[in-house]
Amino acid sequence: MKVTAGEFERFYDPSAGEAEPWYINDHCLIRGEGKWHLFGITHQEPHKPLEEIHCAHAVGSSLADRCWKKMPYPITADPTYGEAHFWAPHVLAHDGLYYMFWCAGSLTGHDTYRIHAATSPDLETWTRIAENPIIIDGYDARDPMVMRIGSKWVLYYTANAAPTGGNHIVACVESDDLIHWSNKRTVFTDPTTGTYGGPTESPFVVQKDGKYYLFIGPRGDYFADYNKTEVFESDNPFSFSVENLVGCIPAHAAEVVADEDGQLYITRAGWGEGGVYLAPLYFNP
């Protein structure tokens, strides 16, 4: 395979110092304020996704650090904002501010899932934007990931061909300001159909050597293939095909991150996984 990973090593255990085991699921990593920050879904074991309402936060000195410090929850789902839970945060920096995007669920049904955003000057204190929700879609539209493509910001997320079900897809919208989003399009359509978990979860797009790579999963039986992220290659960041498979990595909710030297890593986490893990990521000739 063209895209492969090295050995995974755990760098953060959310159960440390707790009386009961905890997990981290979909998450993100960002460097800021002289240290690395982890944000993610969290809950006590066993998994109860519809009860996941807190944003996990931990800090470490480097990606090699094995003594990350658990921090207070920076955001908790609030029904007064139309939020049912807190899922899959993604954080980026732009023009002196940090932006967080996450799935806030829905108080009315799976076909009206909301993606919300907040800003922070320091990765510690977060303020929801007044324009929330920035996206409403289904079935369970979630797992946002944002990157700059040309003159636009592009937000990828997992959903279904129709808000009530259908083919599992990866959709995207675009923005000039990270606040107002429009021009929805489908960038990947999986042949499988259904609702809830599917093979297009946790979309993450990477640009490398003139190509674009879409990381999604898990394909197959959801729990038997839980730690399975597939990678698809394309010349076009708005068009990926299931035929162009170039990698299969043993990871759930995988994120790609570069350290200070530009070395790429891939993460894994999830229910019953005991924390968050990191492995070097390779793009082979």
C-alpha positions as a Markdown table, in Angstrom:
| # | Residue | x | y | z |
|---|---|---|---|---|
| 1 | Met | 0.0 | 0.0 | 0.0 |
| 2 | Lys | 1.1 | 3.5 | -0.7 |
| 3 | Val | 0.1 | 5.0 | 2.7 |
| 4 | Thr | 1.2 | 3.1 | 5.7 |
| 5 | Ala | 1.8 | 3.7 | 9.4 |
| 6 | Gly | 4.5 | 2.6 | 11.9 |
| 7 | Glu | 3.9 | 1.2 | 15.4 |
| 8 | Phe | 1.3 | 3.0 | 17.5 |
| 9 | Glu | 2.3 | 4.1 | 21.0 |
| 10 | Arg | -0.1 | 5.5 | 23.6 |
| 11 | Phe | 0.6 | 9.1 | 24.6 |
| 12 | Tyr | -2.5 | 10.0 | 26.6 |
| 13 | Asp | -4.6 | 7.9 | 29.0 |
| 14 | Pro | -7.8 | 9.7 | 30.1 |
| 15 | Ser | -8.2 | 7.2 | 32.9 |
| 16 | Ala | -5.1 | 8.2 | 34.8 |
| 17 | Gly | -6.0 | 9.6 | 38.2 |
| 18 | Glu | -9.7 | 8.5 | 37.8 |
| 19 | Ala | -11.5 | 5.9 | 39.8 |
| 20 | Glu | -13.1 | 4.4 | 36.6 |
| 21 | Pro | -11.8 | 3.9 | 33.0 |
| 22 | Trp | -12.5 | 6.7 | 30.5 |
| 23 | Tyr | -12.2 | 6.8 | 26.8 |
| 24 | Ile | -11.4 | 9.4 | 24.1 |
| 25 | Asn | -13.1 | 9.0 | 20.7 |
| 26 | Asp | -12.9 | 11.4 | 17.8 |
| 27 | His | -10.3 | 14.1 | 18.6 |
| 28 | Cys | -7.8 | 16.6 | 17.3 |
| 29 | Leu | -4.4 | 17.9 | 18.1 |
| 30 | Ile | -3.1 | 21.4 | 17.7 |
| 31 | Arg | 0.1 | 23.2 | 18.8 |
| 32 | Gly | -0.4 | 26.6 | 20.4 |
| 33 | Glu | 0.8 | 28.8 | 23.3 |
| 34 | Gly | 4.1 | 26.8 | 23.5 |
| 35 | Lys | 2.5 | 23.4 | 24.0 |
| 36 | Trp | 0.3 | 20.8 | 22.3 |
| 37 | His | -3.4 | 20.5 | 23.0 |
| 38 | Leu | -5.7 | 17.5 | 22.6 |
| 39 | Phe | -9.5 | 18.0 | 22.3 |
| 40 | Gly | -11.9 | 15.1 | 21.9 |
| 41 | Ile | -15.0 | 13.2 | 22.8 |
| 42 | Thr | -14.8 | 11.7 | 26.2 |
| 43 | His | -16.9 | 9.6 | 28.6 |
| 44 | Gln | -16.6 | 6.8 | 31.2 |
| 45 | Glu | -16.5 | 3.2 | 29.9 |
| 46 | Pro | -18.6 | 1.5 | 28.6 |
| 47 | His | -19.4 | 3.7 | 25.6 |
| 48 | Lys | -22.6 | 5.7 | 25.7 |
| 49 | Pro | -22.3 | 8.0 | 22.6 |
| 50 | Leu | -25.6 | 9.8 | 23.1 |
| 51 | Glu | -24.5 | 10.7 | 26.6 |
| 52 | Glu | -21.2 | 12.2 | 25.5 |
| 53 | Ile | -21.6 | 15.9 | 26.4 |
| 54 | His | -18.1 | 17.1 | 27.5 |
| 55 | Cys | -15.1 | 18.2 | 25.4 |
| 56 | Ala | -12.0 | 16.5 | 26.7 |
| 57 | His | -8.9 | 18.7 | 26.9 |
| 58 | Ala | -5.3 | 17.7 | 27.7 |
| 59 | Val | -1.9 | 19.4 | 27.1 |
| 60 | Gly | 1.6 | 18.1 | 26.5 |
| 61 | Ser | 5.0 | 19.6 | 25.9 |
| 62 | Ser | 5.5 | 17.7 | 22.6 |
| 63 | Leu | 4.1 | 14.8 | 20.6 |
| 64 | Ala | 6.7 | 12.6 | 22.2 |
| 65 | Asp | 5.5 | 13.6 | 25.7 |
| 66 | Arg | 4.0 | 10.6 | 27.6 |
| 67 | Cys | 2.9 | 12.8 | 30.6 |
| 68 | Trp | 0.0 | 14.8 | 29.2 |
| 69 | Lys | -2.0 | 16.7 | 31.7 |
| 70 | Lys | -5.8 | 16.5 | 31.9 |
| 71 | Met | -7.5 | 19.9 | 31.8 |
| 72 | Pro | -11.0 | 21.1 | 32.7 |
| 73 | Tyr | -13.7 | 20.7 | 30.1 |
| 74 | Pro | -13.6 | 23.8 | 27.9 |
| 75 | Ile | -17.1 | 23.2 | 26.4 |
| 76 | Thr | -20.1 | 21.1 | 27.6 |
| 77 | Ala | -23.2 | 20.5 | 25.5 |
| 78 | Asp | -25.9 | 23.0 | 26.4 |
| 79 | Pro | -29.6 | 22.3 | 25.3 |
| 80 | Thr | -30.2 | 26.1 | 25.5 |
| 81 | Tyr | -28.0 | 26.3 | 22.4 |
| 82 | Gly | -29.8 | 23.4 | 20.7 |
| 83 | Glu | -27.0 | 21.0 | 21.7 |
| 84 | Ala | -27.7 | 17.3 | 22.5 |
| 85 | His | -24.1 | 16.2 | 22.8 |
| 86 | Phe | -20.5 | 17.1 | 22.0 |
| 87 | Trp | -18.8 | 15.0 | 19.3 |
| 88 | Ala | -15.7 | 15.1 | 17.1 |
| 89 | Pro | -14.0 | 18.5 | 17.6 |
| 90 | His | -11.6 | 19.9 | 15.0 |
| 91 | Val | -9.5 | 23.0 | 15.9 |
| 92 | Leu | -7.4 | 25.3 | 13.7 |
| 93 | Ala | -5.6 | 28.7 | 14.0 |
| 94 | His | -6.3 | 31.7 | 11.8 |
| 95 | Asp | -5.5 | 35.4 | 12.1 |
| 96 | Gly | -4.8 | 35.3 | 15.9 |
| 97 | Leu | -7.8 | 33.2 | 16.8 |
| 98 | Tyr | -8.5 | 29.5 | 17.3 |
| 99 | Tyr | -11.6 | 28.0 | 15.7 |
| 100 | Met | -13.3 | 24.9 | 17.0 |
| 101 | Phe | -15.9 | 22.9 | 15.0 |
| 102 | Trp | -17.9 | 20.1 | 16.5 |
| 103 | Cys | -21.1 | 18.1 | 16.1 |
| 104 | Ala | -23.7 | 19.3 | 18.6 |
| 105 | Gly | -26.3 | 16.6 | 17.7 |
| 106 | Ser | -29.9 | 17.6 | 17.6 |
| 107 | Leu | -32.9 | 18.0 | 19.9 |
| 108 | Thr | -35.4 | 17.2 | 17.1 |
| 109 | Gly | -34.0 | 14.2 | 15.2 |
| 110 | His | -31.2 | 12.5 | 13.4 |
| 111 | Asp | -32.0 | 14.3 | 10.1 |
| 112 | Thr | -31.3 | 17.7 | 11.7 |
| 113 | Tyr | -27.9 | 17.2 | 13.2 |
| 114 | Arg | -26.0 | 20.5 | 13.8 |
| 115 | Ile | -22.4 | 21.4 | 13.5 |
| 116 | His | -21.4 | 24.3 | 15.7 |
| 117 | Ala | -18.3 | 26.5 | 16.1 |
| 118 | Ala | -16.6 | 28.5 | 18.8 |
| 119 | Thr | -13.5 | 30.8 | 18.9 |
| 120 | Ser | -10.7 | 31.2 | 21.4 |
| 121 | Pro | -7.7 | 33.5 | 21.8 |
| 122 | Asp | -5.7 | 31.0 | 23.8 |
| 123 | Leu | -7.1 | 27.4 | 23.4 |
| 124 | Glu | -8.4 | 27.7 | 27.0 |
| 125 | Thr | -11.5 | 29.9 | 26.9 |
| 126 | Trp | -14.1 | 29.3 | 24.2 |
| 127 | Thr | -17.0 | 31.4 | 23.0 |
| 128 | Arg | -19.7 | 30.0 | 20.7 |
| 129 | Ile | -20.3 | 32.0 | 17.6 |
| 130 | Ala | -23.7 | 33.8 | 17.2 |
| 131 | Glu | -24.2 | 32.2 | 13.8 |
| 132 | Asn | -24.6 | 28.6 | 15.1 |
| 133 | Pro | -25.6 | 26.2 | 13.7 |
| 134 | Ile | -23.3 | 26.6 | 10.8 |
| 135 | Ile | -24.6 | 23.4 | 9.2 |
| 136 | Ile | -27.7 | 21.3 | 9.6 |
| 137 | Asp | -27.7 | 17.9 | 7.9 |
| 138 | Gly | -28.3 | 14.2 | 8.5 |
| 139 | Tyr | -28.3 | 11.3 | 9.0 |
| 140 | Asp | -26.2 | 12.3 | 12.0 |
| 141 | Ala | -24.1 | 14.7 | 10.0 |
| 142 | Arg | -20.9 | 15.0 | 12.1 |
| 143 | Asp | -17.1 | 14.7 | 12.3 |
| 144 | Pro | -16.1 | 18.1 | 10.8 |
| 145 | Met | -12.6 | 18.7 | 9.5 |
| 146 | Val | -11.5 | 22.0 | 7.9 |
| 147 | Met | -8.6 | 22.8 | 5.6 |
| 148 | Arg | -7.6 | 25.6 | 3.2 |
| 149 | Ile | -8.0 | 24.9 | -0.5 |
| 150 | Gly | -7.1 | 27.7 | -2.8 |
| 151 | Ser | -9.0 | 30.9 | -1.7 |
| 152 | Lys | -11.6 | 29.0 | 0.3 |
| 153 | Trp | -11.9 | 27.2 | 3.6 |
| 154 | Val | -13.4 | 23.7 | 3.1 |
| 155 | Leu | -15.3 | 21.8 | 5.8 |
| 156 | Tyr | -15.6 | 18.1 | 5.3 |
| 157 | Tyr | -18.1 | 16.0 | 7.3 |
| 158 | Thr | -19.7 | 12.6 | 7.2 |
| 159 | Ala | -23.4 | 12.2 | 6.4 |
| 160 | Asn | -25.8 | 10.3 | 4.2 |
| 161 | Ala | -27.1 | 10.8 | 0.7 |
| 162 | Ala | -30.4 | 11.9 | 2.2 |
| 163 | Pro | -30.9 | 13.3 | 5.7 |
| 164 | Thr | -33.0 | 10.2 | 6.6 |
| 165 | Gly | -30.5 | 7.6 | 5.3 |
| 166 | Gly | -29.2 | 6.2 | 2.0 |
| 167 | Asn | -25.6 | 5.8 | 0.9 |
| 168 | His | -22.9 | 6.8 | 3.4 |
| 169 | Ile | -21.1 | 9.9 | 2.0 |
| 170 | Val | -18.5 | 12.5 | 2.8 |
| 171 | Ala | -19.9 | 16.0 | 2.1 |
| 172 | Cys | -18.2 | 19.4 | 2.2 |
| 173 | Val | -19.2 | 23.1 | 2.3 |
| 174 | Glu | -17.0 | 26.1 | 1.8 |
| 175 | Ser | -16.4 | 29.5 | 3.4 |
| 176 | Asp | -14.5 | 32.8 | 3.0 |
| 177 | Asp | -14.5 | 33.6 | 6.8 |
| 178 | Leu | -14.9 | 30.3 | 8.7 |
| 179 | Ile | -18.3 | 31.4 | 9.9 |
| 180 | His | -20.7 | 31.4 | 6.9 |
| 181 | Trp | -20.8 | 28.1 | 5.0 |
| 182 | Ser | -22.5 | 27.2 | 1.7 |
| 183 | Asn | -22.1 | 25.3 | -1.6 |
| 184 | Lys | -22.6 | 21.8 | -0.2 |
| 185 | Arg | -21.3 | 19.0 | -2.4 |
| 186 | Thr | -20.7 | 15.3 | -2.1 |
| 187 | Val | -17.0 | 14.4 | -2.4 |
| 188 | Phe | -17.2 | 10.6 | -1.7 |
| 189 | Thr | -20.1 | 8.2 | -2.0 |
| 190 | Asp | -19.7 | 4.7 | -0.5 |
| 191 | Pro | -21.7 | 1.9 | -2.1 |
| 192 | Thr | -23.0 | 0.9 | 1.4 |
| 193 | Thr | -26.3 | 2.3 | 2.7 |
| 194 | Gly | -27.7 | 2.7 | 6.2 |
| 195 | Thr | -27.7 | 5.1 | 9.2 |
| 196 | Tyr | -25.6 | 5.5 | 12.4 |
| 197 | Gly | -22.0 | 4.4 | 12.1 |
| 198 | Gly | -20.6 | 3.6 | 8.7 |
| 199 | Pro | -17.5 | 3.6 | 6.5 |
| 200 | Thr | -17.3 | 7.4 | 6.0 |
| 201 | Glu | -16.8 | 8.4 | 9.6 |
| 202 | Ser | -14.0 | 10.7 | 10.7 |
| 203 | Pro | -13.1 | 12.2 | 7.3 |
| 204 | Phe | -9.6 | 13.7 | 7.2 |
| 205 | Val | -8.1 | 15.1 | 4.0 |
| 206 | Val | -4.3 | 15.6 | 3.5 |
| 207 | Gln | -2.5 | 17.2 | 0.6 |
| 208 | Lys | 0.8 | 15.6 | -0.3 |
| 209 | Asp | 3.0 | 15.9 | -3.3 |
| 210 | Gly | 0.2 | 17.3 | -5.6 |
| 211 | Lys | -2.3 | 14.6 | -4.5 |
| 212 | Tyr | -5.1 | 14.6 | -2.0 |
| 213 | Tyr | -5.8 | 11.7 | 0.4 |
| 214 | Leu | -9.1 | 11.0 | 2.2 |
| 215 | Phe | -8.9 | 9.0 | 5.4 |
| 216 | Ile | -12.2 | 7.4 | 6.5 |
| 217 | Gly | -13.6 | 4.3 | 8.2 |
| 218 | Pro | -14.4 | 1.8 | 9.5 |
| 219 | Arg | -15.6 | -0.3 | 6.5 |
| 220 | Gly | -17.2 | -3.7 | 7.1 |
| 221 | Asp | -18.7 | -4.8 | 10.4 |
| 222 | Tyr | -18.6 | -1.7 | 12.6 |
| 223 | Phe | -17.2 | -3.4 | 15.8 |
| 224 | Ala | -15.2 | -6.2 | 14.1 |
| 225 | Asp | -13.5 | -3.7 | 11.9 |
| 226 | Tyr | -13.5 | -0.9 | 14.5 |
| 227 | Asn | -9.8 | -0.1 | 14.1 |
| 228 | Lys | -9.8 | 0.3 | 10.3 |
| 229 | Thr | -9.1 | 3.5 | 8.5 |
| 230 | Glu | -9.0 | 3.4 | 4.7 |
| 231 | Val | -7.1 | 6.0 | 2.5 |
| 232 | Phe | -8.2 | 7.1 | -0.9 |
| 233 | Glu | -6.1 | 9.1 | -3.4 |
| 234 | Ser | -7.3 | 11.7 | -5.8 |
| 235 | Asp | -6.1 | 14.6 | -7.9 |
| 236 | Asn | -9.2 | 16.6 | -6.9 |
| 237 | Pro | -10.0 | 17.4 | -3.3 |
| 238 | Phe | -13.7 | 17.4 | -4.2 |
| 239 | Ser | -13.9 | 14.0 | -5.8 |
| 240 | Phe | -12.7 | 10.7 | -4.3 |
| 241 | Ser | -13.6 | 7.2 | -5.5 |
| 242 | Val | -13.8 | 3.9 | -3.6 |
| 243 | Glu | -11.7 | 2.4 | -6.4 |
| 244 | Asn | -8.7 | 4.5 | -5.5 |
| 245 | Leu | -7.7 | 2.8 | -2.3 |
| 246 | Val | -4.1 | 3.3 | -1.4 |
| 247 | Gly | -3.9 | 2.5 | 2.3 |
| 248 | Cys | -5.5 | 0.6 | 5.2 |
| 249 | Ile | -4.4 | 1.6 | 8.7 |
| 250 | Pro | -5.3 | -0.1 | 12.0 |
| 251 | Ala | -6.8 | 3.0 | 13.6 |
| 252 | His | -10.2 | 4.4 | 14.6 |
| 253 | Ala | -11.1 | 8.1 | 14.4 |
| 254 | Ala | -7.7 | 8.7 | 12.8 |
| 255 | Glu | -6.3 | 12.2 | 12.6 |
| 256 | Val | -3.1 | 13.3 | 10.7 |
| 257 | Val | -0.8 | 15.8 | 12.4 |
| 258 | Ala | 2.7 | 17.2 | 11.7 |
| 259 | Asp | 5.2 | 17.9 | 14.4 |
| 260 | Glu | 7.5 | 20.9 | 14.6 |
| 261 | Asp | 9.9 | 19.3 | 12.1 |
| 262 | Gly | 7.2 | 18.4 | 9.6 |
| 263 | Gln | 7.1 | 14.7 | 10.4 |
| 264 | Leu | 3.7 | 13.3 | 9.8 |
| 265 | Tyr | 1.9 | 11.2 | 12.4 |
| 266 | Ile | -1.5 | 9.5 | 12.5 |
| 267 | Thr | -3.6 | 8.9 | 15.7 |
| 268 | Arg | -6.1 | 6.4 | 16.9 |
| 269 | Ala | -8.5 | 6.3 | 19.8 |
| 270 | Gly | -12.0 | 5.0 | 20.5 |
| 271 | Trp | -14.2 | 3.1 | 22.9 |
| 272 | Gly | -12.3 | 0.5 | 24.9 |
| 273 | Glu | -9.0 | 1.6 | 23.5 |
| 274 | Gly | -7.5 | 2.9 | 26.7 |
| 275 | Gly | -6.5 | 6.3 | 25.4 |
| 276 | Val | -5.0 | 8.0 | 22.4 |
| 277 | Tyr | -2.1 | 6.6 | 20.3 |
| 278 | Leu | 0.3 | 8.0 | 17.8 |
| 279 | Ala | 2.3 | 6.4 | 14.9 |
| 280 | Pro | 4.5 | 7.8 | 12.2 |
| 281 | Leu | 2.7 | 8.1 | 8.9 |
| 282 | Tyr | 4.4 | 7.2 | 5.6 |
| 283 | Phe | 3.6 | 8.1 | 2.0 |
| 284 | Asn | 5.6 | 5.4 | 0.1 |
| 285 | Pro | 6.7 | 5.7 | -3.6 |
